[in-house]
Amino acid sequence: MQYLENFLTSICFQVICKQQDAPGSLNIFSFTFSSNGIDLYSVVVLVIDIIVLQIKFWFTCVQSIIQTFLPKEETNVQGEAVLVTGTGHGIGKELALQYGKLGAKVICWDINEKNNQQTVKEIKASGGKAFAYTCNVMNRNDINELADKIKKEHGFISIIVNNAGIMPCHPLLQTTETEIRNMFEINVIAHFWIIQAFLPEMIERNQGNIVALSSCAGLFGLPNLVPYCGTKFAVRGIMSALTEELRHNNPNNNIKLTSIYPYMVDTGLCKKPRYRFPNLMKLVTPSDAAASIISAQRTGLEEASIPRHFVHVDKIGRLLPRKAMRLVNDFLDTGVDSDL
């Protein structure tokens, strides 16, 4: 595509130069301009940019549609150092166990030392490599000190999974200040500190993967989860903006960022799930969720929901009138009841 653009620009530049040597003016698309080389060149370049944009746009659309139906090759994580937060239970524990079985060296972070040690014990029992570190992700100093220690002990951390999170489930007016602040500290702010601690080396090497756990609650709002939805929408925005920042800073950027939107997962955080059609909208097991997240990371997806089709349903739903989608949501009657 770049060759085509350069080739067309070169031809038009030669035409303009010849036109400058001849009397009169140049007519392009029924608009007559003076034979001022700078003005003509700018107009021609703009026309070429528009043509090339259209070619690239439709080529990319067709390519993306085709790739959707093609099997994606998964990268090998054997021997890679993988940092997972919240490994004491739930999705984080399953992520650690499954990365361990794939041959990765798993760096386990959790505030619960006992549970975290148990996760590491299980990984080692199955022949994997794992190391437990107690960390309060609400404390930036703890994160930075631990990050420095881990780099010295394990070298380059090539994969980071920001999984730690909390999920109080009750109406906004019954949610305390402490709950709201803790939710944002753990579910959102910690992402900034962890990314700032490990991203510089990724940029230096131009390699690495950062996976962030958002939620289907980061795609659409839900009653009894107002602050939680706010945190998960925030994670989605962070990852989207960081992807663009890295791309603009380095057109050849090879650092992959993946946002994950799980549906309700049976980890104990979602204490009172509600669904009208259990077989259609049942809880996802932590094991299935972890397998889906690892697959998304290994295939380099920018975003993935669990189940996969949910993210596409959300995109289609945004094209429809909001009232129409609310009718569908009310019919499905799926959500989380207050745990108070």
ABEGO torsion letter per residue (X at the ends): XAAAAAAAAAAAAAAAAAAAABBEBBBBGGBBBBABAAAAAAAAAAAAAAAAAAAAAAAAAAAAAAAAABBBBBBBABGBBBBBBGAABEAAAAAAAAAAAAGBBBBBBBABAAAAAAAAAAAAAAGBBBBBBBBBAABAAAAAAAAAAAAAAAEBBABBBBABBBBBBBBAAABBAAAAAAAAAAAAAAAAAAAAAAAAAAAAAGBEBBBBBBBAAAABBBBGAAAAAAAAAAAAAAAAAAAAAAAAABAABABBBBBBBBBBBBAGABABBBBABAAAABBBBAAAAAAAAAAAAAAGBABBBOBAAAAAAAAAAAABBAAAAAAAAAAAGBEBBBAX
